Amino acid sequence: MAVSTASDGVEKGAILLLSLGQDEAAEILRNLGPKEVQKLGHAMAALKQVSRQRIEAVIDEFTQQTAKGTPVAVDNETIKVMLTKALGDDRAAGLISRIMSGNDTAGIEGLKWMDAPTVADLIRNEHPQIIATILVHLEYDHAGEILKHFTDRLRNDVLLRIATLDGVQPAALRELNEALTRVLAGAAANTKKTAMGGIRHAAEILNFVGQAAETAIVDNVREYDPDLAQKILDEMFVFENLLGVEDRGIQLLLREVQSDSLIIALKGASPELRDKVFKNMSQRAAEMMKEDLESKGPVRLSEVENEQKEILKTARRLAEEGQIQLGGGGDSDAFV
């Protein structure tokens, strides 16, 4: 049985919408968020011609799925559990707080539908703390694109504030909405601080600003607080991200890493990353590494993490020297 991918699901959704009338499709889109609408819009635009057979197959599948459905009682606790299982504690916490906080962020909902240059023009003259508060409510890639349109000084200041932000108080949300000339509704009733911002949030945004801007921003943070800069770097590029490094880069990295260190680091790696490493070794070296991994006894997690961090330091050094390019949402410059 074929496995349905996320992109296949989006395409099926696009076909289903196009098969409906304009009014019905519009009503569905009205109930979706910016990201979903954008994905479906791109998918619909990419569909040049769809066969009748394909349309019927999608409708049949949709009909079968809905026929299985039974009424479900949904409550906030159910939503929290589902999101936490799907995203993990850290990633789910921010999303849950947004969903459950009512209208606290109503003032910035409109920004989620605007392109990055437009949003940058709207907020660039606000206080950096207000800009930081706005950006932590947007998707990471959207916020990263917006940062690209600021001056170096403003970009550095805003990212530093995001990294040191440990939450957003209702008063800050009121200020944010006033800055956007929106009316705040119901914020006074919610006195609980929303968990937003922090080192992880700053790191996720930095992944999308490009390598040149990333270096300048991190250097600025390092002048303010070296430990904070290192913590941001640790969050930005973790060991599993080596999957995004091209084969040539992995080969260069392996030349700099001791076998004993690599064995311990790979004890905590995914099968996909292990395969990528083995693929970039000679057949004999890969076989020996596999044997060493199998014979290696249990290793403390702290030891695995330490070795992974050392390898990542080497990877960053090679990247700074221009020898390899780290994966992520950075600049599109390629090696030639």
C-alpha positions in Angstrom: 0.0 0.0 0.0 1.4 3.4 -1.0 2.2 5.8 1.8 0.6 9.2 1.4 3.1 12.1 1.8 2.4 15.5 3.1 2.8 17.0 -0.4 0.5 14.4 -1.8 -2.1 15.4 0.8 -1.9 19.0 -0.1 -2.3 18.2 -3.8 -5.4 16.1 -3.0 -6.8 19.0 -1.0 -6.2 21.4 -3.9 -7.9 19.0 -6.3 -10.9 18.7 -4.0 -11.2 22.4 -3.6 -11.0 23.0 -7.4 -13.7 20.3 -7.9 -16.1 22.3 -5.6 -17.9 25.5 -6.6 -16.2 28.8 -5.9 -18.5 29.7 -3.0 -18.0 26.3 -1.3 -14.2 26.4 -1.7 -14.1 30.0 -0.4 -16.0 29.0 2.7 -13.5 26.2 3.4 -10.5 28.5 2.8 -12.0 31.1 5.1 -11.7 28.6 8.0 -8.0 27.8 7.4 -4.9 29.6 8.6 -2.4 31.6 6.5 0.1 28.7 6.0 -2.6 26.2 4.9 -4.1 28.7 2.5 -0.7 29.5 1.0 0.1 25.8 0.6 -3.2 25.0 -1.0 -3.0 28.1 -3.2 0.5 27.1 -4.5 -0.8 23.6 -5.1 -3.8 24.8 -7.0 -1.7 27.1 -9.2 0.7 24.2 -9.9 -2.1 22.0 -11.2 -2.2 22.6 -15.0 -4.6 19.8 -15.9 -6.2 17.1 -13.8 -7.8 14.1 -15.3 -11.4 13.1 -14.5 -10.1 9.8 -13.2 -7.8 11.6 -10.7 -10.6 13.9 -9.6 -12.9 11.0 -9.0 -10.3 9.1 -7.1 -9.7 12.1 -4.7 -13.4 12.5 -4.2 -13.9 8.8 -3.5 -11.1 8.8 -1.0 -12.6 11.9 0.7 -16.0 10.3 0.8 -14.6 7.1 2.3 -12.7 9.0 5.0 -15.7 11.1 6.0 -18.0 8.0 6.0 -15.8 6.5 8.7 -16.1 9.6 10.9 -18.1 9.6 14.1 -18.9 12.6 16.3 -16.0 13.5 18.6 -16.2 15.4 21.8 -13.3 17.9 21.7 -12.0 19.8 24.7 -8.9 21.9 25.4 -7.2 19.1 27.2 -7.6 16.7 24.3 -6.1 19.4 22.0 -3.2 19.9 24.3 -2.4 16.1 24.5 -2.7 15.7 20.7 -0.4 18.7 20.0 2.2 17.6 22.6 2.3 14.1 21.2 2.7 15.4 17.7 5.2 18.2 18.3 6.9 17.5 21.6 6.7 19.5 24.8 8.8 22.5 23.7 7.3 23.1 20.2 3.8 22.5 21.4 3.9 24.8 24.4 4.1 28.0 22.3 1.4 26.8 19.9 -0.9 25.7 22.7 -0.6 29.1 24.5 -1.5 30.9 21.3 -4.5 28.7 20.7 -5.8 28.9 24.2 -5.1 32.6 24.7 -8.2 33.8 22.9 -7.9 37.2 21.2 -4.6 38.3 22.8 -2.8 38.2 19.5 -5.7 39.4 17.3 -3.7 42.5 16.4 -1.0 40.6 14.6 -3.2 38.1 12.8 -3.3 40.3 9.8 0.5 40.4 9.6 0.6 36.6 9.1 -1.1 37.1 5.7 1.3 39.8 4.5 4.7 39.3 2.8 7.9 40.0 4.6 8.8 43.4 3.0 5.4 44.8 3.8 5.5 43.7 7.4 9.1 45.1 7.7 7.9 48.5 6.4 5.0 48.5 8.8 7.0 47.8 12.0 10.6 48.9 11.3 10.0 52.2 13.1 8.6 50.7 16.3 10.6 50.2 19.4 12.8 47.1 19.1 11.1 45.4 22.0 7.7 45.8 20.3 9.2 44.4 17.1 10.6 41.4 19.0 7.2 40.8 20.6 5.6 40.8 17.1 8.1 38.5 15.6 7.8 35.8 18.2 4.1 35.5 17.3 4.9 34.8 13.6 6.2 31.6 12.0 10.0 31.2 12.2 10.6 31.5 8.4 8.3 34.5 8.2 10.1 36.2 11.0 13.5 35.4 9.5 12.5 36.9 6.2 11.3 40.1 7.9 14.6 40.4 9.8 16.4 40.4 6.5 14.7 43.7 5.6 16.0 45.6 8.7 19.3 47.4 9.1 22.1 45.5 10.7 21.8 47.5 13.9 18.0 47.0 14.2 18.3 43.3 13.3 20.9 42.6 15.9 19.0 44.5 18.6 15.7 42.7 17.8 17.3 39.2 17.8 19.0 39.9 21.1 15.7 40.9 22.6 14.0 37.8 21.3 16.8 35.6 22.7 16.4 37.2 26.2 12.6 37.3 26.1 11.1 34.8 28.6 7.4 35.5 28.0 4.9 38.1 26.9 2.7 39.8 29.5 -0.8 41.1 28.7 0.5 44.6 29.0 3.0 44.0 26.3 0.3 42.5 24.1 -1.8 45.7 24.6 1.2 47.8 23.6 1.8 45.6 20.6 -1.8 45.9 19.4 -1.8 49.7 19.9 1.3 49.9 17.8 -0.5 48.1 15.0 -3.6 50.4 15.5 -5.7 47.4 16.5 -8.2 47.2 19.3 -7.3 44.7 22.0 -10.2 42.5 23.1 -10.1 40.5 26.2 -6.4 40.8 27.2 -7.2 42.2 30.6 -9.0 38.9 31.5 -6.0 36.8 30.8 -3.3 37.6 33.3 -1.2 34.5 32.6 2.1 35.2 30.9 2.3 33.5 27.5 5.4 31.4 26.9 7.0 33.0 23.9 10.5 33.9 22.9 13.7 32.6 24.4 16.9 31.0 23.1 15.2 28.3 21.0 12.9 30.9 19.4 15.8 33.1 18.5 17.8 30.2 17.1 14.8 29.0 14.9 14.4 32.5 13.4 18.2 32.8 12.8 18.0 29.6 10.7 16.2 31.6 8.1 18.1 34.9 7.9 21.0 33.7 5.8 24.6 32.9 6.8 26.0 36.5 6.4 23.3 38.1 8.5 23.4 35.1 11.0 27.2 35.6 11.6 26.8 39.4 12.1 23.9 38.9 14.6 25.6 36.2 16.6 28.8 38.3 16.8 26.7 41.1 18.2 25.1 38.8 20.7 28.5 37.4 21.7 29.7 41.0 22.5 26.8 41.3 24.8 26.9 37.8 26.3 29.3 35.1 25.0 27.4 32.3 26.9 24.1 33.4 25.4 25.6 33.4 21.9 26.9 29.9 22.3 23.6 28.7 23.6 21.9 30.1 20.5 24.4 28.4 18.3 23.9 25.1 20.1 20.1 25.4 19.4 20.6 26.5 15.8 22.5 23.6 14.5 22.1 20.2 16.2 23.8 17.0 15.3 20.9 15.7 13.3 21.1 18.8 11.0 24.2 17.2 9.5 21.7 15.4 7.3 21.3 18.7 5.4 25.1 18.9 4.7 26.1 17.9 1.2 28.2 14.8 0.8 31.4 16.7 0.0 31.0 18.6 3.3 30.5 15.4 5.3 33.6 13.9 3.7 35.7 17.0 4.7 34.2 16.9 8.2 35.1 13.2 8.6 38.7 13.9 7.9 38.8 16.2 10.9 37.0 13.9 13.4 38.6 11.0 15.4 37.0 7.6 14.9 36.5 7.1 18.7 34.7 10.4 18.9 32.5 9.6 15.9 31.5 6.2 17.2 30.2 7.7 20.5 28.5 10.5 18.7 26.7 8.1 16.3 25.4 6.1 19.2 22.8 8.9 19.6 22.2 9.5 15.9 19.3 8.5 13.7 19.6 5.6 11.3 19.3 8.1 8.4 22.3 10.1 9.7 24.4 7.0 10.3 23.7 5.9 6.7 24.8 9.3 5.4 28.0 9.1 7.4 28.7 5.5 6.2 28.0 6.5 2.6 30.7 9.1 2.7 33.4 6.6 3.9 35.3 4.0 2.1 33.5 0.6 2.1 36.2 -0.9 4.4 36.0 2.1 6.8 32.2 2.0 6.9 32.2 -1.8 7.7 34.7 -1.3 10.5 32.7 1.6 11.9 29.5 -0.5 11.9 31.2 -3.3 13.7 32.6 -0.9 16.3 29.2 0.6 16.8 27.6 -2.8 17.3 30.3 -3.9 19.8 30.3 -0.6 21.7 28.4 -1.0 25.0 26.0 1.5 26.5 27.2 5.1 26.6 26.0 7.8 28.9 23.8 10.3 27.1 25.9 13.2 28.4 29.0 11.6 26.8 27.2 11.2 23.5 26.1 14.9 23.6 29.6 16.1 24.4 31.1 14.3 21.4 28.3 15.5 19.2 29.0 19.1 20.3 32.7 18.7 19.6 31.9 17.5 16.1 29.5 20.4 15.6 32.3 22.8 16.7 34.5 21.4 13.9 31.6 21.7 11.4 31.1 25.3 12.3 34.8 26.0 12.0 34.9 24.5 8.5 31.8 26.5 7.6 33.5 29.7 8.8 36.5 28.9 6.8 34.3 28.4 3.7 35.1 24.8 3.3 31.6 23.4 3.9 28.1 24.8 3.9 25.8 24.0 6.8 22.2 23.0 6.1 19.3 25.2 7.0 17.3 28.1 5.6 20.2 30.4 4.9 21.6 32.1 1.8 21.3 30.3 -1.4 25.0 30.7 -2.3 26.3 27.3 -3.5 29.8 26.0 -4.1 31.1 26.2 -7.7 
